[in-house]
Amino acid sequence: MLAPLARTALRASRRSLAAPAAARSVSLLAAARPVARAAVPAAAPQQVRGIKHIDFSGDGQIETVYERADWPIERLHEYFKDDTLALLGYGSQGHGQGLNLRDQGLNVIVGVRKGGASWKEAEADGWVAGKNLFDIDEAAQKGTYLMMLMSDAGASEAYPKLMQYMTKGKTVYWSHGFSPVFKDQTGIESPKDCDVILCAPKGSGRTVRTLFKEGRGINSSVAVFQDVTGKALEKAVAMSVAVGSGYTYETTFEKEVYSDLYGERGCLMGGIQGMFKAQYDVLRANGHSPSEAFNETCEEALQSLYPLVGEHGMDYMFKACSTTARRGALDAAPKFEAALKPVFEELYARVKDGSETRRTIEFASQKNYRELFEKETDEVAAQEMWRVGQKVRALRPDRAAKGL
Ligand SMILES: NC(=O)c1ccc[n+]([C@@H]2O[C@H](COP(=O)([O-])OP(=O)(O)OC[C@H]3O[C@@H](n4cnc5c(N)ncnc54)[C@H](OP(=O)(O)O)[C@@H]3O)[C@@H](O)[C@H]2O)c1
């Protein structure tokens, strides 16, 4: 029986199939690929239903973006009707992508280490041992798509044993370019008879799930590492829709892994912690109270200003603030840019030369890497700034009313 979401999507797809032929969602992908390379005028992006060719910056570089509108659920069912999608690993992505695939009514199974933390999590999410939950080997044997959703370090360890199941006609699916791109470090050689594809959601697996449930869909990128059948890109796009993407941006494995590792070390995670901490510490050193230092550093940023940037852009946020704030911010921005650029340049170089992946593999190969991570993140939680943050958050009117 189809889950409610799948039924809704099915109804929508029926409506779409009832539309006149010209407006119908057809297999544009294969037909449009050569067009994307040859006939798209640089200055006038062409709009094709389901595929867009967009010059984002206006510099003539045309990028390809796929829409889920081209893959209504009936088409997904038809496309994957003979396939078993085997999720190998059940961390954040396994949870999000797996539940979305299941809700879409596709034939999906989970393969994880028996008795491990993920096995328990999969059971808690309703996967049933012997029915759609197996140990990794059994799932890999049954799967026609081997979805490599274990940790990047875990993949290196598990891969040699899994290679026996990567036989002709099967597809190897990654959500990160890490393992195949840095094969000198990971030891991961792609099986010569398989398509090797990527769909990398641009966010946590938890967000992959919540955006799907809200009927929205996360942005993802897709890429092809090896195309044996000539259909690898089509498969990657179909998979991106199947796991819950809304818009899918075409890239390469190399570009995906470089930008992803760089971004999370920079503005997405490492950079914000570093910038918040530096600003907070200077305020405290100058005699400001903990709550004032936190409010002027984190709370106002996260509650008031960053959401405006996300919704409407940086200029909008600047314009929404006072003359005094705007003057100072516009003057300070280039100083931060100049000070930080060398840090970003070093970061990108370390990603590209493999230093960052080496560090990750070495760290995550330790048996007790989870506890070590826990210790370090506990240390962040114990920093005065975030301890203060906990108390300030509790005073937000919506939380205070709930006694949180
Ligand atoms: N999380 C994100 O935000 C995100 C976003 C986009 C892409 N990705 C990519 O998606 C992939 C999965 O990431 P994730 O965050 O979902 O998971 P993760 O937390 O990195 O990995 C957890 C999974 O790996 C398994 N695992 C670890 N070592 C293993 C080993 N030696 N053999 C077999 N299984 C092993 C764990 O099983 P046990 O419980 O049994 O240890 C668990 O199921 C990665 O390639 C990641 O880079 C992640």
The ligand as a Tripos MOL2 file, in Angstrom:
@<TRIPOS>MOLECULE
LIG
   48    52     1     0     0
SMALL
NO_CHARGES

@<TRIPOS>ATOM
      1 N1         25.0130   14.0670    7.0300 N.am      1 LIG1
      2 C1         25.0130   14.9890    6.0610 C.2       1 LIG1
      3 O1         24.6650   16.1600    6.3090 O.2       1 LIG1
      4 C2         25.3950   14.6180    4.6490 C.ar      1 LIG1
      5 C3         24.9800   15.4640    3.6170 C.ar      1 LIG1
      6 C4         25.2570   15.1090    2.3220 C.ar      1 LIG1
      7 C5         25.9870   13.9560    2.0720 C.ar      1 LIG1
      8 N2         26.4220   13.1640    3.0800 N.ar      1 LIG1
      9 C6         27.1770   11.9390    2.7820 C.3       1 LIG1
     10 O2         26.2940   10.8340    2.9580 O.3       1 LIG1
     11 C7         27.0530    9.6920    3.3890 C.3       1 LIG1
     12 C8         26.4620    9.1820    4.6930 C.3       1 LIG1
     13 O3         26.6140   10.1780    5.6900 O.3       1 LIG1
     14 P1         25.7200   10.1830    7.0200 P.3       1 LIG1
     15 O4         25.9650   11.4830    7.7010 O.co2     1 LIG1
     16 O5         24.3240    9.7810    6.6940 O.co2     1 LIG1
     17 O6         26.3030    8.9720    7.8420 O.3       1 LIG1
     18 P2         27.5540    8.9220    8.8520 P.3       1 LIG1
     19 O7         27.1070    9.4070   10.1880 O.co2     1 LIG1
     20 O8         28.7340    9.5460    8.2510 O.co2     1 LIG1
     21 O9         27.7480    7.3180    8.9000 O.3       1 LIG1
     22 C9         26.9490    6.5210    9.7080 C.3       1 LIG1
     23 C10        26.7410    5.1380    9.1240 C.3       1 LIG1
     24 O10        27.9800    4.5410    8.7330 O.3       1 LIG1
     25 C11        28.0140    3.2030    9.2440 C.3       1 LIG1
     26 N3         29.3730    2.7440    9.3560 N.ar      1 LIG1
     27 C12        30.4130    3.4000    9.9310 C.ar      1 LIG1
     28 N4         31.5390    2.6400    9.8220 N.ar      1 LIG1
     29 C13        31.1910    1.5180    9.1680 C.ar      1 LIG1
     30 C14        31.8910    0.3550    8.7420 C.ar      1 LIG1
     31 N5         33.2000    0.2260    8.9650 N.pl3     1 LIG1
     32 N6         31.2120   -0.6040    8.0980 N.ar      1 LIG1
     33 C15        29.9020   -0.4850    7.8600 C.ar      1 LIG1
     34 N7         29.1620    0.5910    8.2300 N.ar      1 LIG1
     35 C16        29.8080    1.5730    8.8760 C.ar      1 LIG1
     36 C17        27.2970    3.3410   10.5690 C.3       1 LIG1
     37 O11        26.8570    2.0630   11.0190 O.3       1 LIG1
     38 P3         26.9130    1.6320   12.5760 P.3       1 LIG1
     39 O12        25.7970    2.3330   13.2700 O.co2     1 LIG1
     40 O13        26.7630    0.1740   12.4920 O.co2     1 LIG1
     41 O14        28.2490    2.0890   13.0940 O.co2     1 LIG1
     42 C18        26.1410    4.2470   10.1770 C.3       1 LIG1
     43 O15        25.1010    3.4990    9.5700 O.3       1 LIG1
     44 C19        28.4990   10.1630    3.5060 C.3       1 LIG1
     45 O16        29.1540    9.8880    2.2930 O.3       1 LIG1
     46 C20        28.3560   11.6660    3.6950 C.3       1 LIG1
     47 O17        29.5120   12.3810    3.3190 O.3       1 LIG1
     48 C21        26.1140   13.4550    4.3690 C.ar      1 LIG1
@<TRIPOS>BOND
     1     1     2 1
     2     2     3 2
     3     2     4 1
     4     4     5 ar
     5     4    48 ar
     6     5     6 ar
     7     6     7 ar
     8     7     8 ar
     9     8     9 1
    10     8    48 ar
    11     9    10 1
    12     9    46 1
    13    10    11 1
    14    11    12 1
    15    11    44 1
    16    12    13 1
    17    13    14 1
    18    14    15 2
    19    14    16 1
    20    14    17 1
    21    17    18 1
    22    18    19 2
    23    18    20 1
    24    18    21 1
    25    21    22 1
    26    22    23 1
    27    23    24 1
    28    23    42 1
    29    24    25 1
    30    25    26 1
    31    25    36 1
    32    26    27 ar
    33    26    35 ar
    34    27    28 ar
    35    28    29 ar
    36    29    30 ar
    37    29    35 ar
    38    30    31 1
    39    30    32 ar
    40    32    33 ar
    41    33    34 ar
    42    34    35 ar
    43    36    37 1
    44    36    42 1
    45    37    38 1
    46    38    39 2
    47    38    40 1
    48    38    41 1
    49    42    43 1
    50    44    45 1
    51    44    46 1
    52    46    47 1
@<TRIPOS>SUBSTRUCTURE
     1 LIG1         1 GROUP 0 **** ****
